[in-house]
């Protein structure tokens, strides 16, 4: 069989992942084992080591990862989200679904200032879910909107995933941040449109808040304006400096981390114990990402040596005359969507992207798109698609987060049913981005001249 070894590597990878061993160890271990099993020269394995040191451990850009993680965790400790939620809920409380709208808006704001999915979902679940259930919200809708808006941080800049994706695909992080802005905000807007639809045609699913939880309009507006100042300034400093070319992503992340730390101090909610917990979680998250990068590097070096990239290109039919590039794109997106049900975005990015990206770059989608534009467009499609991985059973992380803070009567089946319409909305957003590439390309072209 022509592709015996790469197929066996794929089978070994799936088996290794489901054994429960750390993915980084599984990836590197399979690479080493198949080096000997397939009689690959041992010196070839050293290329993976050199790439680890030259491309990962000495990469200045990747310093932005722990800085953005630290920024997000610090903002969570500062109480900004809690104050914003209470202000918005007080303002929108008299409306059907007022609290759901407040959660959606806060999800967008916090995504643009933190990007930490677990922290966002847990925080919203703790703050908003009890009030929504007490107000007789449909539990499926309540859990669905909290889980889905909490995942917007993976797409709306500054996103850790976009930083990692930029390094993996050798694309400017500034371009990715600009390109993801419109799709990310569009997705948040689609969530709100869905809530409007429910408020009009099924208002009993999300009734107004009780009068005791509402605030006078003038007081609510004053509080909202006050609570929005800090996150908006932080977003402007971080994103504005990157997109405008004033600072590199690493420098902007450092400014964001410092700003978030100062905000947490100013809030007087940061204790020494919390500070140590933030440092510990930042270290753990960064180490996990780095180890997966190292393991994926070893795996991909051997996988390509054994013809894995050629196998995938043949399976997609990219070398066949008359192959529709949009069909290839559809197959790849469907494959990534299915992978997202079982793997985290980190593993998918490091395993799949180095193999798939060159294939996509070689296709002609028409419309005058050059290779760089196609790669940028594909990276945004990849990011939109991977957001569904946080919501799709059986291993959607946002589902576990919301289940961990939900009352005992909110079962897993309710949570699974609640996220179905939001996954459909995400797929609609993905389809729109495929049909209209300018959704991802217009802002980078306008601001950066790409």
MOURWO-V686449 format. One record per pair of residues at least 12 apart in sequence whose ideal C-beta (glycine too) atoms are under 6 Angstrom apart, sorted by sequence separation. I is the first residue (numbers start at 0). J is the second residue. D is the distance in whole Angstrom. If there is no record, write none. Layout:
I,J,D
I,J,D
This chain:
315,327,5
402,414,6
88,101,4
128,141,6
360,373,6
401,414,6
87,101,4
161,175,5
237,251,5
360,374,5
315,330,6
398,414,6
12,29,6
84,101,6
87,104,6
11,29,5
161,179,6
236,254,6
237,255,4
359,377,5
156,176,4
84,105,5
102,123,6
124,145,5
83,105,5
123,145,5
156,179,6
392,415,6
331,355,6
8,33,6
102,127,5
154,179,6
233,258,5
120,146,6
123,149,6
155,183,4
390,418,5
80,109,5
120,149,3
154,183,4
119,149,4
390,422,5
4,37,5
98,131,5
119,152,6
229,262,6
116,150,6
387,422,6
116,152,6
151,187,6
116,153,6
74,112,6
114,152,4
324,362,4
387,425,5
74,113,5
113,152,6
386,425,6
324,364,5
110,151,4
317,358,6
344,385,5
71,113,4
80,122,5
84,126,6
102,144,5
106,148,3
110,152,4
71,114,5
75,118,4
102,145,6
106,149,6
114,157,6
311,354,6
71,115,3
111,155,5
114,158,5
344,388,6
81,126,6
99,144,5
103,148,5
106,151,5
110,155,4
114,159,6
383,428,6
384,429,6
102,148,6
308,354,5
312,358,5
383,429,5
75,122,6
336,384,6
339,387,6
335,384,5
339,388,3
383,432,6
340,391,5
332,384,6
339,391,6
380,432,6
341,394,6
291,345,5
295,349,3
299,353,5
295,350,5
288,345,6
292,349,6
291,349,6
376,436,5
379,439,4
376,439,5
140,204,5
376,440,6
140,205,6
176,241,6
177,242,5
137,204,4
173,241,5
372,440,6
136,205,5
173,242,6
135,206,6
134,206,6
134,208,6
172,248,4
107,187,4
157,237,5
156,238,6
103,190,5
103,191,5
67,157,6
67,159,5
100,194,6
64,159,6
99,194,5
64,162,6
96,194,5
63,162,5
96,198,4
95,198,4
60,166,5
99,205,5
95,202,4
96,205,4
97,207,6
98,208,6
97,208,6
95,207,6
93,207,5
92,208,4
112,230,5
92,212,6
93,213,6
92,213,4
112,233,5
108,230,6
112,234,5
111,234,5
89,213,6
89,214,3
90,219,4
89,219,4
86,222,4
86,223,4
86,226,5
83,226,5
82,226,4
79,230,6
167,348,6
160,344,6
63,248,5
67,252,5
70,255,4
74,259,5
77,262,5
163,348,6
167,352,5
63,249,5
66,252,4
70,256,5
73,259,4
77,263,4
62,249,5
66,253,6
69,256,5
73,260,5
76,263,5
78,266,5
168,356,5
63,252,4
70,259,4
77,266,4
59,249,6
66,256,5
73,263,5
78,268,5
76,269,5
76,273,5
178,375,6
182,379,6
179,379,6
174,375,6
178,379,5
182,383,6
179,382,6
242,446,6
72,277,4
170,375,6
72,280,6
170,378,6
168,378,6
69,281,5
68,281,5
164,378,6
65,281,5
68,284,5
65,285,4
64,285,6
154,382,5
154,386,5
153,386,5
189,424,5
150,386,6
55,292,5
150,389,4
189,428,6
51,293,5
186,428,5
51,296,6
50,296,5
150,397,5
149,397,6
47,296,5
47,297,4
182,432,5
146,397,4
47,300,4
46,300,6
146,401,5
145,401,6
182,438,6
181,438,5
142,401,5
178,439,5
181,442,6
180,442,6
39,304,6
177,442,5
178,443,5
177,443,4
23,290,4
27,294,4
30,297,4
34,301,6
23,291,5
26,294,3
30,298,4
33,301,5
37,305,6
22,291,6
26,295,5
29,298,6
174,443,5
177,446,6
27,297,4
23,294,4
30,301,4
138,409,5
26,298,4
142,414,5
146,418,6
139,413,6
143,417,3
147,421,4
138,413,5
142,417,4
143,418,5
174,449,6
120,397,5
124,401,5
139,416,5
139,417,4
143,421,5
121,400,5
125,404,5
120,400,4
124,404,4
120,401,6
117,400,6
121,404,6
8,302,6
5,305,5
4,305,4
5,306,6
5,307,4
5,310,5
2,310,4
22,346,5
